[in-house]
Structure formats: C-alpha cells, structure tokens
Amino acid sequence: MKIIVGLGNPGEEYANSRHNTGWSVVDKIIQKIPAKGWSASGRKFNAETCETIIKDEKVILVKPLTFMNASGKAVKAILKYINDYELWVIHDDMDILFGEIKIVKNKQSAGHKGVESIINELGTQDFIRFRIGVGKPNINQKDFVLAKPVGQEKEIFEKSINKATELVLYALEKGIENAMNKYNSKKENA
C-alpha cells in the first residue's frame, strides 16, 4: 500500500501558495485518476484522505489538516492503523531551483518544518520525498513560502505542479526506483 501525503496548510488564504505545493499536487492526482472522493477524517486523523487502486495496489492520498509544522501528527495518526505501507511525501523546497523536482529517499529534513515534524513523529526519515523547487526568497522566508506566485512565476509554478503530478503517477505505474533512475539521472545529464 502507498500512502501519499501532500504537505500544506488548511485555509483558503493558503490555497495555491508555495507552501501548499504538496496539496496542489495531490489535488491534481485526484483529477487524473479514478478515486473515491475526499473524506474529511477530521478528529480521528486530522486529515482529508482519498483512496484509489493503481496496478492492483491500494493508494491513500492524504492532505493533513494540521498546519505545516505539525504535519507529522496527522501522518502518524493515519499510519497507526496500517501495517504494510510505503510512505511518499510531496512538499515545497527552497533548496531546489524554482520549477525543478527531485525524488529522494531516507534523507534528513534539510530544515523543512513539515518534513521535520513527520520524521520526529515517526522516529524515522526512511520514506520517499518528492521535493518541488519553489525558489529562494529575497524577502522574509515565511512571507515568501506563504505567498502565491504571480506573473511568469505563476506559469512556472503551475508547470512544476503538473510535472510533479505526472512524475508521481509514473512512479505509481513503473515503481519509485524506475522514476528516480529516469527522472533524477535525466536532470544530471541535462
């Protein structure tokens, strides 16, 4: 079973912001595949979840309803009821060029508070991460990630959301190792 978590913040004011990149990708995945509708699991998990089957494997898509810095609490609550799973986390990343994507496995948080929360709650960093570059701020870091890209940046941002969506779907169809080999090596050779 795959558990795919898109990180973000609840609330309309955060929709389509850089920090809600993970939520945006999960929403796009739902648009592209047949899935049972969102279930607001509320108090039990503090997350919205959606289920589908891809290649005879159950996939649960998750949008934590905690704020970013407490994402691990929602993830831990969901995983408490699942024994055999592979965890994938999709999130924004200021250490990657704007619009680029990198898949990593078993890596430290690199200062990302949502990822750090998951690592702390689960007691492990052994999960897959889809890191989506949102650029480096010229302003306060918090203001930057909570802002919505505009103009040409908005176009690049939307393309990166679409590219990340296709990459996650490719990984679900062909396997994460194939996705890492194909995608990560393509960038290194470019």
N, C-alpha and C positions, 0 to 999 in steps of 0.2 A: 504494500500500500504506500502511496505517495501522499505526503502532507505538504501542500504548497502554501506558504504564508507570504502574503504581500504586506509589507510594513507601511504604516501611515498613521495619520491622526483622524479621529472621528470629528465630524462637524463640517458644515458646508463651507465655512471660511477657509478650510484647508484643502478642499477639493481641487485637484489639478495643480497643487503646489509641488515643488521639487521634492519635498519630504514625503509626499504621498505617491511617489513613483511606484512603489510596490503594489499599492491598492489599484492604481491605474492599470498596471499590467494584469493583475488578477481579473479586473473588470473586463478587459479586452479578451482574455482567455475564455471567459464565460460567454461572450458574444460569439465566439468562433466554434465552440463545441456544444453538443447537446448535453445539458446538465439539468439536474433538479434545481429548482430555484433557491435563492438565498433563504437561509433560516437564521433569524436573529436569535442566537443561542443565549443571549442575554446573561442572566445571573450565573448560569451553570458554567459557561466558558468565557463570558465577556468577549464574544467574537461573533461575527457573521460567518457562516460556513455554507458551502455548496458542494454537492457530490456529483461525480461522473465516473464513467468507466472508460478507460483508454487501454486498448490492447489487452482486454480481459483483466485489467488491474483497476482496483478502486482508487480514485484520486479525490482527496478532500482539499478544496480550496478554502483558505481562511483569510479573513480580514479582522485582525484584533481590534476591539473597540476600546481598548485601553489607549492611553496616549503613548506615543513612540517609546518613551523611556521606560515604560512598564510592559512592553510587548511580550516579554518572557512569561509573565503571569498568565496571559491568555493561552500562549502556546503550551505551557506546562499543564494547564487545566485540560486541554484537549488531549494531549499525549498520555495523560493519566489513564485514559480508557482504551488505549490502543497498544498492543504488544509488539507487532511486527510492522515497522514503518521505515520509510526513508524521508527525512525532513529536507525540504528545499525552502530557502528564504530569499525573497526578492526585495531589494532595497536601493535607495539612492546612495551615491558615493561621491564625495568631493575629491577623492584622491585619484579619480579616473577622469580622463578628458571628457568634456561635455559631449554626450551622444554616444559614447563608447560603452561596451558591455564586457564584463569579464566574469567567467564562471570559476569559482574557487571551492576548494573542499578542505575542511579541517584547518581553518585559519583563524587567527585572533580577530577581534572586532575592529582593529585599526581606529578606535575612537568613536565608532558609530554606536550611539547610545541604545538604539533598538536591538542591534545585534548583541551588544554587551549584556543587555537585560536577558536575552534568550540564553546566552552562554552561562550567565550567573544562575538563572533559574533551573536550567537543565544539568548544570555541572559538567558540560562538555561543549567543545567547539566543533565536534565531529558531525558536521552537516554541510550540505551544498548551499552555496550562496551565488545568486545572480546579482552582481554589483553593476549598477547603472550610473554612469558618469553624469553628474549634474553641474560640473564646473566648480571653479574656486571663487569664493566671494571677494569682492572689493569692499564690501560693507560688513557689518556685524554678521557673523556666521548664522545665528538664529534667524535674523531677519531674512537672510539670503535663502535658506532652505524652506522657510515658510512662505516665501513669495512665489507667485505664479510667473513662469516665463512669458515674455511678451515679444511681439515682433518676430524677427528672424529666429531668436532663441526658442520661441514657441513652436515654430516649424521643426526645428532640430529635435526639440523635446518630444514632440508627437511622433516623429520618425523613430526615435530611440525606444519609445513605448511599444510601437508596432514591431520593431526589430526584436525587442526582448520577448514579446508575446510569441513571435514565430520561433524564437530560439527555445523557449520553454516547451512549446508544442513539439518541436523537433526532438528535444531531449526525451520527452514522454514517449514518442514513437520509436526513436532509434537508440535510446539509452544515454545516460549522462556522460559516460566516458566517450562515446562517439561524438556527442555535442562538444565536449571540452576539446577533444582532438581536432575536430573540424574547425570549430569557431576560434578557439584560442590560438591555434597554430596559423590560421589564416591571417590573423592580425599581426602576428610576429613576423610573418613573411612579407607583409604588405610594404 
